[in-house]
C-alpha cells in the first residue's frame, strides 16, 4: 500500500520520509557537506571494497548520489539497486543516473520489507537514513538487510558524527541523542546477525560509520522468506 501525492506517491512505512521537498534535498546535502559532497561520497565508499560483478543495494537511496558513485566505482559489471519510499526521490535518481551515463536499478521500496530473495547481495549501503527510523523499525529493517545479504556480505551505514561540531550535527539536533541512536544501531546490528562490527569517524569531518559482516547462512536465518 502507498500514499499518493498527485502523480507521485510514498510507499507505506512508519519511518520518516523526504517527499514533498525532494527536489531540494541535494541542495541541503550540499550545504551540510559545505559544498564537498563528492569528497564525502568518496570517503564513504573508500570504507568498503567495491568490485566488478558484485550485487549492491542502497537502502534509502534518496536522489541516488551515493548509489551512482558506487556504480561508477564498480564499472559495467555487476548490479546496483537503489530503493527509497518516495517516488519523487526515485524519479530524481533515475534522471541523475541517465545524466551520469550509468545503469542503476532505482525503484520505490522500504527497508522493512525488501522485495528481494535471501542471500542476494554482496554489499548493502545506508547513508544518512537510519536516524529517520524508530527503534522497532530499525530492528526490522536490519533483519531484512541481513536476510538479503549473502553470508559474509557487508553492511555499511553512514551517519552524522555526534562528537563533531559540524553544521550537519547542529542542524540535526542534540549530540547526546545522536550518540544514543548510533549505539542503538550498533546493538541492533549485533542482534540481527552481524559480526565484526567496526565503528569510527569518516575521514570527512562531521560523519561517522558502522560496518558489519553477515555471519549467518540461509539455513539458520531468522525471518527468512
Secondary structure, DSSP 8 states (H G I E B T S, - for coil): -EEEETTEEEE--SS----TTGGGHHHHHHHHTTT-HHHHHHHHHTTS---TT-EEEEET-TTSHHHHHHHHHH-SSSEEEEEESBHHHHHHHHHHHHHHT---EEEE--GGG--S-TT-EEEEEEES-GGGS-HHHHHHHHHHHHHHEEEEEEEEEEEE-TTS--HHHHHH--HHHHHHHHHHHHHHHHHTTEEEEEEEE-SSTTEEEEEEEE---GGG-TT--
